[in-house]
Amino acid sequence: MQEPRAFCRAVMHDYERQWSRATGHGVRHPLRLKMERLQSWCDQACTATEFEARLVESQESDDVGAELLADELLPLWRAVRAGGALPFQQE
């Protein structure tokens, strides 16, 4: 799963699972912000190097959703690139 779109889809699936179990969350809930940003990233084709650069750049973003997402995804992405699995796929 070292292809960015496959990685994004796997993470999105987990976020959707979390969201469906949650109740009473508002539209601006951090999980929802991350899901919105991740959806746009799922729709964009890029190389693994470009994706990692986007994550690093987004960590410094003024966009709270992008920053939250990048802070969470960068270590996961690096682990996957090194041959690991996503934590929620190990269960």
C-alpha angles and dihedrals in degrees: 000000000000091000112100097225093052090047092050092048091051092050091045090054090055092047090051089051090051092047094050090054093049123083132196097022118149127229091259095052110135092242090054091049090052092048092052093051093043091053090058090049091049088056094053122082116220141145123263090254092050091048093052090048089052090052093049091048092046091056086071095043126127086219104097093204093052092046094049091048095047092048089055100038104043096071090042092049092049091050091050091047088053090056100267129128130243111265094241091053093058094066 
